[in-house]
Amino acid sequence: MRVMFDEVRSNKIRSYLLIFIFIILIAALGAIIGYFYGSIYFGLGLALFFALIYTLIVFNTGDKMILGLSGARPVTKKEYPYLHHTIEGLAIAAGIPKPKAYVIQDEAMNAFATGKDPKNASITVTTGLLKNMNREELEGVVAHEMSHIKNFDIRVMMLAVVLVGIIALLSHFFLRSFMFGRRKDSKDSGQLTIILFAIGLVLAILTPFIAQLIKLAISRRREYMADASGAILTRYPPGLASALKKIQKDSHVLKSASSATAPLYISNPLRKSKSFIANLFSTHPPIEERIRRLEAM
């Protein structure tokens, strides 16, 4: 049990460290853009301004956008009574408000949680998951998603998505500035300008790529943590392990899923591949390893 708590704590520290790296990347791009326009402070201020505005917009409407893109619809207790009872019971056990229940009409077996905090959260499951899971397996899946909510993973992942979007916008702006503009300062011809231009160009090209990898790394680490927390919540790790085995064998592809929403799901909703490149860009850790860890508890 102590090892499980240590893993949760370790994953939280690593996730916040990755977010700190995001901030450094944004600041670096902003400073380089500012130098191009004659003021590093201008670039930093511009980057922080857009970061703040973009973050406020996404934090206030991000969950609704995600639910809309996923084709999820709210369901009543009368429609899916057992789903509501499961969510309600686990919310009481977790000590958080009951999340709203949503369903995606699809044969694929999957689920995700979203929202900005436990008071404004929802859990979405597919009809395929409800049809194929027994009581213990459904409780394991819901407990996993409940853990994402309780541990504020939903906020961290939303922040990661926001930061990746900001970096992509700044990089695009930076490249266009150098393509269509030029500093008027006569010192631009100096070696320092050439060096800064080279560094800035490399950052602008590579930073979105690096940021995307960091976002995926945050997602993978959070899945391990949610598995551990979910097992603590139900006190029955075999339930979630059995659910993951069924999900692993599922041949259906979730039609409404995309690369933008994939990190939110309990299992990668896109087509699976065992190649090195596919694993590098995977939003989830290997499901076999997740099952092994749960069975070892």
Backbone hydrogen bonds, N-H to C=O, Kabsch-Sander energy under -0.5 kcal/mol:
donor,donor_aa,acceptor,acceptor_aa,energy
5,F,1,M,-1.9
6,D,2,R,-2.3
7,E,3,V,-2.0
8,V,4,M,-1.9
9,R,5,F,-2.4
10,S,6,D,-2.5
11,N,7,E,-2.4
12,K,8,V,-1.8
13,I,9,R,-2.0
14,R,10,S,-2.3
15,S,11,N,-2.1
16,Y,12,K,-2.2
17,L,13,I,-1.8
18,L,14,R,-2.0
19,I,15,S,-1.9
20,F,16,Y,-1.9
21,I,17,L,-1.7
22,F,18,L,-1.7
23,I,19,I,-1.8
24,I,20,F,-1.9
25,L,21,I,-2.2
26,I,22,F,-2.3
27,A,23,I,-2.5
28,A,24,I,-2.4
29,L,25,L,-2.2
30,G,26,I,-2.5
31,A,27,A,-2.4
32,I,28,A,-2.0
33,I,29,L,-2.3
34,G,30,G,-2.3
35,Y,31,A,-2.3
36,F,32,I,-2.0
37,Y,33,I,-1.4
38,G,35,Y,-1.3
39,S,34,G,-3.0
43,G,39,S,-1.7
44,L,40,I,-2.4
45,G,41,Y,-2.7
46,L,42,F,-2.6
47,A,43,G,-2.4
48,L,44,L,-2.5
49,F,45,G,-2.3
50,F,46,L,-2.3
51,A,47,A,-2.1
52,L,48,L,-2.3
53,I,49,F,-2.4
54,Y,50,F,-2.7
55,T,51,A,-2.2
56,L,52,L,-2.5
57,I,53,I,-2.1
58,V,54,Y,-2.4
59,F,55,T,-2.8
60,N,56,L,-1.5
61,T,57,I,-1.6
62,G,58,V,-3.0
65,M,61,T,-2.2
66,I,62,G,-2.4
67,L,63,D,-2.5
68,G,64,K,-2.2
69,L,65,M,-2.7
70,S,66,I,-1.8
71,G,67,L,-0.5
71,G,68,G,-1.0
72,A,67,L,-2.2
73,R,103,V,-2.0
75,V,101,A,-1.9
80,Y,76,T,-2.0
84,H,80,Y,-2.0
85,H,81,P,-2.5
86,T,82,Y,-2.5
87,I,83,L,-2.4
88,E,84,H,-2.6
89,G,85,H,-2.6
90,L,86,T,-2.2
91,A,87,I,-2.0
92,I,88,E,-1.9
93,A,89,G,-1.9
94,A,90,L,-2.2
95,G,91,A,-1.1
96,I,91,A,-2.1
100,K,121,A,-2.0
102,Y,123,I,-2.4
103,V,73,R,-2.4
104,I,125,V,-2.1
106,D,104,I,-1.4
110,N,108,A,-0.7
112,F,124,T,-2.3
113,A,264,L,-0.6
114,T,122,S,-1.9
116,K,120,N,-1.0
117,D,120,N,-0.7
120,N,117,D,-1.6
122,S,114,T,-2.2
123,I,100,K,-2.9
124,T,112,F,-3.2
125,V,102,Y,-1.9
126,T,110,N,-2.0
127,T,104,I,-2.3
128,G,106,D,-2.2
128,G,108,A,-0.6
129,L,108,A,-0.6
130,L,126,T,-1.8
131,K,127,T,-1.9
132,N,128,G,-1.5
133,M,129,L,-1.8
138,L,134,N,-2.6
139,E,135,R,-2.3
140,G,136,E,-1.8
141,V,137,E,-2.2
142,V,138,L,-2.7
143,A,139,E,-2.5
144,H,140,G,-1.9
145,E,141,V,-2.0
146,M,142,V,-2.7
147,S,143,A,-2.0
148,H,144,H,-1.5
149,I,145,E,-1.6
150,K,146,M,-2.9
151,N,147,S,-2.7
152,F,149,I,-1.5
153,D,148,H,-2.2
154,I,148,H,-1.2
156,V,152,F,-1.9
157,M,153,D,-3.1
158,M,154,I,-1.7
159,L,155,R,-2.4
160,A,156,V,-2.3
161,V,157,M,-2.3
162,V,158,M,-2.2
163,L,159,L,-2.7
164,V,160,A,-2.3
165,G,161,V,-2.0
166,I,162,V,-2.3
167,I,163,L,-2.4
168,A,164,V,-2.1
169,L,165,G,-2.1
170,L,166,I,-2.6
171,S,167,I,-2.5
172,H,168,A,-2.2
173,F,169,L,-2.4
174,F,170,L,-2.6
175,L,171,S,-2.4
176,R,172,H,-2.2
177,S,173,F,-2.0
178,F,174,F,-1.7
179,M,175,L,-1.7
180,F,176,R,-2.3
181,G,177,S,-1.5
188,D,185,D,-1.7
189,S,186,S,-1.1
190,G,187,K,-2.1
194,I,190,G,-1.7
195,I,191,Q,-2.7
196,L,192,L,-2.9
197,F,193,T,-2.7
198,A,194,I,-2.3
199,I,195,I,-2.7
200,G,196,L,-3.1
201,L,197,F,-2.6
202,V,198,A,-2.2
203,L,199,I,-2.7
204,A,200,G,-2.8
205,I,201,L,-1.9
206,L,202,V,-2.9
207,T,203,L,-3.1
210,I,206,L,-2.8
211,A,207,T,-3.3
212,Q,208,P,-2.1
213,L,209,F,-1.8
214,I,210,I,-2.3
215,K,211,A,-2.4
216,L,212,Q,-2.1
217,A,213,L,-2.1
218,I,214,I,-2.4
219,S,215,K,-2.0
220,R,216,L,-2.4
221,R,217,A,-2.3
222,R,218,I,-2.2
223,E,219,S,-1.6
224,Y,220,R,-1.4
225,M,221,R,-1.8
226,A,222,R,-2.5
227,D,223,E,-2.3
228,A,224,Y,-2.1
229,S,225,M,-2.7
230,G,226,A,-2.7
231,A,227,D,-2.0
232,I,228,A,-1.7
233,L,229,S,-2.1
234,T,230,G,-2.2
235,R,231,A,-1.8
236,Y,231,A,-0.6
239,G,236,Y,-1.5
240,L,236,Y,-0.7
241,A,237,P,-2.2
242,S,238,P,-2.5
243,A,239,G,-1.8
244,L,240,L,-2.6
245,K,241,A,-1.7
246,K,242,S,-1.8
247,I,243,A,-2.4
248,Q,244,L,-2.6
249,K,245,K,-1.4
250,D,246,K,-0.7
250,D,247,I,-0.8
254,L,269,P,-0.9
255,K,253,V,-0.6
257,A,254,L,-1.1
262,A,258,S,-1.9
264,L,261,T,-1.8
265,Y,261,T,-0.5
265,Y,262,A,-1.3
266,I,111,A,-2.4
279,N,275,S,-2.2
280,L,276,F,-2.2
281,F,277,I,-1.8
282,S,279,N,-0.9
289,E,286,P,-0.5
290,R,286,P,-1.7
291,I,287,I,-2.3
292,R,288,E,-2.3
293,R,289,E,-2.3
294,L,290,R,-1.9
295,E,291,I,-2.5
296,A,292,R,-1.2
297,M,294,L,-1.0
